[in-house]
Each structure stands twice: as C-alpha cells, then as structure tokens.
Amino acid sequence: MFPLFFLWIENDEDRLFLESVYLEYSRLMYAQALKITQNGEEAQDVVSDSMMALMKKIDLLRTLPCNKLQAYIVITVKHTAINLFHRKKRQRIDEGVAIEDLAGNGSVDQALLAQAGVENIKNAIASLPAREKEIMLMKYFRELTDEEIAQETGLRAVSVRVHLSRARKHLSQLLSERREWQ
C-alpha cells in the first residue's frame, strides 16, 4: 500500500525523493516499529507518522549520506513509537489500568498499597468522592501536571495540590479501613 500523504507534497522533486526513501526503508521502518509496539496496526501508524515527520526534514535528509540517512530514519521511527506508547498511556484513564504505577509513585503510603492489592485499590479509588477520583486519575494515570489539571478542572494549581493531598489521605484511610476488615 502506497501512503497517500505523498500527495500533499507539492514539489515534485521532494515527492519523488520521499517516495524513494519510503520504498527503500519502509520494511526497515515497519520492523523497527513492530519491535517496539508489538502490534501490526500500531506499527503501520508509527511508519506513517514517521514519514509525516520526515516530510518536514526533506532538506536535511537530502544532505545525509546513505548510512546516516538510515540511522536518522530508524531513530525517527523509534521516537515516534515511543511517543505513541506514551500518548496511549496517558489516554488510559479507566480505574483498572496501571494501578501498579500508583504504588510505585511514592505519593501514597507505599506500605498500605503494597499490602492492599490491586482490587482493593481499584475499589477504594472508585469509592472516592467524584472530584478526588477525577483529580487522582488525571495526576497518576494521565500523568498531567498540576497546572494542566487546573486548566481542565477550572481550579487553581494550588487548589489542585490541596485536592490531591486530601485524595491521597482519603485513599490511605480507605485502604487502611479495608485492611482492618479483612
């Protein structure tokens, strides 16, 4: 399948150059992307995104000798795949995903988290008040900064920090109570 984004390139010489780069390196690009993503569809997306990034660097690409061009392309693919991974990680908001990450963060009582178990943590987060739950998910699962959370929620950054502190204490209390009942 030949990518349609080549049609966006108005300069014929640039289009032909990028087409030749794609034809020569597409299998290598796909293999590198597949190695990182472990998914064929995502690997194809990475190759397309990489080619879009390379389109912006046509002038630089023309000056590189063959071996450096290949290395530049491989590095572009690796960075694009890693960026895709991080983007997808930030998009996973549901409570069941990456709960273990919260335990490693050090912001919640680690001893309680280690003893509580993933199911208890999920249930405890689910039972938090809506605002606390929302802010915890933004902070620890979407990995937003306090300022980004403030923009999304309409709060001030200082208020976000206060809400996070309360949410962590509340979560710690809930986990502690649940541990006592077991």
SVG drawing of the C-alpha trace seen along z (x, -y; Angstrom):
<svg xmlns="http://www.w3.org/2000/svg" viewBox="-18 -29 45 40">
<polyline fill="none" stroke="black" stroke-width="0.4" points="0.0,0.0 1.4,-3.4 0.8,-6.2 -1.5,-8.9 0.4,-11.6 2.8,-11.8 0.0,-13.6 0.3,-16.5 3.8,-17.3 3.5,-19.9 7.1,-19.9 7.6,-17.0 11.3,-16.6 10.5,-16.4 7.7,-13.9 9.9,-11.7 12.7,-11.8 10.4,-10.9 8.8,-8.2 12.2,-6.7 13.1,-6.9 9.9,-5.2 10.3,-2.4 13.9,-1.8 13.3,-1.9 9.6,-1.1 10.4,2.6 13.1,1.5 10.8,-1.2 8.0,1.3 10.3,3.9 11.6,1.2 8.1,0.0 6.8,3.6 9.7,4.4 8.5,1.5 4.8,1.6 4.3,5.4 1.2,4.7 1.0,4.6 -1.6,1.9 0.2,-0.4 3.5,0.3 1.8,-0.9 0.6,-4.0 4.1,-4.6 5.6,-4.3 3.0,-6.8 3.6,-9.2 7.4,-8.9 7.0,-9.6 5.0,-12.7 7.8,-13.8 10.4,-13.1 8.5,-15.2 9.3,-18.2 13.0,-17.4 13.4,-16.7 16.1,-19.3 18.2,-17.7 17.5,-14.2 18.9,-15.1 22.2,-16.1 22.8,-12.8 24.9,-10.0 23.1,-6.7 24.3,-5.2 23.4,-8.3 20.1,-8.6 19.2,-5.1 20.2,-5.8 18.2,-9.0 15.1,-7.2 15.5,-4.4 15.8,-6.9 12.8,-8.8 10.7,-5.6 11.9,-4.7 11.0,-8.1 7.6,-8.1 6.8,-4.6 7.8,-5.7 5.7,-8.8 2.8,-6.7 3.3,-4.5 3.3,-7.5 0.3,-9.0 -1.7,-5.8 -0.5,-5.5 -1.9,-9.0 -5.2,-8.1 -5.8,-5.1 -7.9,-6.6 -10.1,-3.7 -9.5,-2.6 -8.3,0.9 -5.3,-0.2 -1.9,-0.8 -2.9,-0.7 0.5,0.7 2.0,-2.6 0.3,-4.4 2.1,-2.2 5.5,-3.0 4.9,-6.7 5.7,-7.2 3.0,-9.8 0.6,-7.4 1.5,-5.4 3.5,-2.7 3.2,-0.2 -0.6,-0.3 -0.5,0.0 1.8,3.0 -0.5,4.8 -3.8,3.7 -3.7,5.4 -4.9,4.1 -8.6,5.0 -8.8,3.2 -7.0,0.1 -9.5,0.1 -12.4,0.3 -11.0,-2.4 -10.4,-4.8 -13.9,-4.1 -15.4,-5.0 -13.6,-8.3 -15.7,-11.5 -16.0,-12.4 -13.6,-15.4 -10.9,-13.5 -11.3,-10.5 -11.1,-12.7 -8.0,-14.6 -6.2,-11.3 -6.9,-9.8 -5.6,-12.9 -2.5,-13.0 -1.5,-9.4 -3.0,-7.8 -2.9,-10.6 0.2,-11.9 -0.9,-15.6 0.9,-18.3 -0.9,-20.3 -1.2,-23.2 -2.7,-21.0 -5.2,-19.6 -6.0,-23.1 -6.8,-24.1 -9.0,-21.1 -10.9,-21.4 -11.1,-25.2 -9.3,-25.1 -6.1,-27.0 -2.9,-24.9 -2.8,-25.5 -6.3,-24.1 -5.3,-21.0 -2.5,-20.3 -4.8,-20.6 -7.3,-18.3 -4.6,-15.8 -3.3,-15.8 -6.8,-15.2 -7.4,-12.5 -4.2,-10.7 -5.1,-10.9 -8.7,-9.7 -7.4,-6.8 -4.9,-5.8 -7.7,-5.8 -10.0,-3.7 -7.2,-1.2 -6.4,-1.1 -10.0,-0.5 -10.4,2.2 -7.2,3.9 -8.7,4.0 -11.9,5.6 -10.1,8.5"/>
</svg>
